């Protein structure tokens, strides 16, 4: 099914991208959460008319991030996740979790598509991530902390 994304959707695309997705995914996930609309000829025409404005908005957002590159590099990014006693995580931390934590720490809107890590993080401690901002890069340190739940006895 061909859809127009209304918001950034991790592992699918960015806002205003036209994508082919599985019918069930569109009907059960994207449409109810208002993340996408059906790519009808009328909707595609409206999107084409807005392309220039959309490009300008994306460029302005990127310029804002580049202007705040120092703020991004100095941000303290803490992510609390459930871990076992040895420091192994029950669920890996990926780019979207880092982008969300960095957005909260800086007050800027940072897309998960700007975040690069060598591989998903699977242990507590400090890990490096790179934020790609056009032709510039910001290196950040992501601190993963263990959040233990109450043990059952």
C-alpha positions as CSV (number, residue, x, y, z in Angstrom):
1,X,0.0,0.0,0.0
2,X,1.4,3.4,-0.9
3,X,1.3,6.0,1.9
4,X,2.5,9.5,2.7
5,X,4.2,9.6,6.1
6,X,2.9,12.5,8.3
7,X,5.6,12.1,10.9
8,X,9.1,10.5,11.1
9,X,8.6,6.7,11.5
10,X,11.7,4.8,12.6
11,X,12.9,2.2,10.1
12,X,10.3,3.4,7.6
13,X,11.1,7.0,6.6
14,X,10.9,10.7,7.3
15,X,7.9,13.0,7.4
16,X,6.4,13.6,3.9
17,X,8.2,10.6,2.3
18,X,6.0,8.4,0.0
19,X,6.6,4.8,0.9
20,X,5.2,1.4,0.0
21,X,4.3,-0.5,3.2
22,X,2.4,-3.7,4.0
23,X,-1.3,-3.2,4.1
24,X,-1.6,-4.6,7.7
25,X,1.1,-2.3,8.9
26,X,-0.6,0.8,7.4
27,X,-4.1,-0.2,8.6
28,X,-3.1,-1.4,12.1
29,X,-0.2,1.0,13.0
30,X,0.3,4.0,10.7
31,X,-3.3,5.1,10.2
32,X,-4.6,4.8,13.8
33,X,-1.6,6.7,15.2
34,X,-2.0,9.3,12.4
35,X,1.6,8.6,11.2
36,X,0.6,8.3,7.6
37,X,-2.2,8.8,5.1
38,X,-3.2,7.0,2.0
39,X,-1.3,8.2,-1.1
40,X,-4.3,9.2,-3.2
41,X,-3.8,11.3,-6.4
42,X,-5.2,14.3,-4.6
43,X,-2.9,13.8,-1.5
44,X,0.1,13.4,-3.8
45,X,-0.7,16.6,-5.7
46,X,-0.9,18.5,-2.4
47,X,2.4,17.0,-1.3
48,X,4.0,18.0,-4.6
49,X,2.8,21.5,-4.2
50,X,4.3,21.7,-0.7
51,X,7.7,20.1,-1.6
52,X,9.6,23.4,-1.7
53,X,8.2,24.4,1.7
54,X,9.0,21.0,3.1
55,X,12.6,21.2,1.8
56,X,13.0,24.7,3.3
57,X,11.7,23.4,6.7
58,X,14.1,20.4,6.7
59,X,17.0,22.7,5.8
60,X,16.1,25.2,8.6
61,X,15.9,22.3,11.1
62,X,19.3,21.1,10.1
63,X,20.8,24.6,10.3
64,X,19.4,24.9,13.8
65,X,21.1,21.7,14.8
66,X,24.4,22.7,13.2
67,X,24.2,26.0,15.1
68,X,23.8,24.1,18.3
69,X,26.5,21.5,17.7
70,X,28.4,22.5,20.9
71,X,25.2,22.1,22.9
72,X,24.8,18.6,21.4
73,X,28.4,17.6,22.1
74,X,28.2,18.8,25.7
75,X,24.9,17.2,26.4
76,X,24.8,14.6,29.1
77,X,22.8,11.7,27.7
78,X,21.6,9.2,30.3
79,X,19.4,6.2,29.5
80,X,18.1,4.0,32.2
81,X,17.2,0.4,31.1
82,X,16.5,-2.9,32.8
83,X,19.7,-5.0,33.1
84,X,20.8,-8.1,34.8
85,X,23.3,-8.2,37.7
86,X,26.3,-8.6,35.3
87,X,25.3,-5.4,33.4
88,X,23.8,-7.0,30.4
89,X,20.7,-5.4,29.0
90,X,17.4,-7.2,28.6
91,X,16.7,-5.1,25.4
92,X,19.4,-3.4,23.3
93,X,19.5,0.4,23.1
94,X,19.3,1.6,19.5
95,X,19.5,4.9,17.6
96,X,15.9,5.9,18.3
97,X,16.4,5.7,22.1
98,X,19.5,7.7,21.9
99,X,17.8,10.4,19.7
100,X,14.9,10.6,22.2
101,X,17.3,11.0,25.2
102,X,19.4,13.5,23.3
103,X,16.3,15.5,22.3
104,X,15.2,15.6,26.0
105,X,18.7,16.6,27.2
106,X,19.2,19.5,24.6
107,X,15.6,20.6,24.0
108,X,16.2,20.2,20.2
109,X,14.4,17.9,17.9
110,X,16.9,15.2,16.8
111,X,15.8,12.5,14.4
112,X,17.0,8.9,15.0
113,X,18.3,9.0,11.4
114,X,21.0,11.5,12.4
115,X,22.3,9.1,15.1
116,X,25.0,6.5,14.2
117,X,26.3,3.8,16.5
118,X,28.6,0.9,15.6
119,X,26.0,-1.7,16.8
120,X,23.1,-1.7,19.2
121,X,24.2,-1.2,22.8
122,X,23.8,-4.3,25.0
123,X,25.6,-3.4,28.2
124,X,25.7,-0.7,30.9
125,X,28.5,1.9,30.8
126,X,29.6,4.7,28.5
127,X,29.2,4.3,24.8
128,X,30.0,6.6,21.9
129,X,27.5,7.8,19.3
130,X,28.0,10.1,16.3
131,X,25.4,12.7,15.3
132,X,25.6,13.5,11.6
133,X,24.6,17.1,10.9
134,X,25.0,17.7,7.2
135,X,28.7,17.7,6.6
136,X,29.5,18.0,10.3
137,X,29.6,15.4,13.0
138,X,29.2,15.6,16.8
139,X,30.5,12.9,19.0
140,X,28.5,12.2,22.2
141,X,28.9,9.9,25.1
142,X,25.8,7.9,26.0
143,X,25.7,6.6,29.6
144,X,23.6,3.5,30.0
145,X,22.5,2.9,33.6
146,X,20.9,-0.2,35.0
147,X,17.4,0.1,36.4
148,X,16.7,-2.9,38.5
149,X,13.2,-4.0,39.2
150,X,12.2,-5.6,42.4
151,X,13.3,-9.2,42.5
152,X,10.8,-12.0,43.1
153,X,11.6,-14.4,45.8
